[in-house]
Amino acid sequence: MSAPYCCPVCRTNRMRFTIIRQQPQYVRLHPQTGETIEELTQTELDAFHQPYKGDDYLVQCGICGTIENEERFVKMAQHSFGPK
């Protein structure tokens, strides 16, 4: 979050953004009731439970609401206005 952003959709917003932190929560659910049976850490996952591989956070444009990964906003700022 130390690079300029520009929204890749509305292309005007360079100031108003929301950072959405994604923190995976690993759980085992009861198959009939949906109740949480167990909460797990990433090191406790078995072979059939895939660890989260997505972005640590996403960026939302504060003007048009577009949600993308940070790289899209950074690349748009570099493309539109050049490196600073």
Protein Blocks (a to p, Z undefined) as FASTA:
>chain_A
ZZccddfklomackbccddddddddddddfklopafbdcdfklpcfklccdfbdfbdcdd
fklopacdfklmmmmmmmmnopZZ
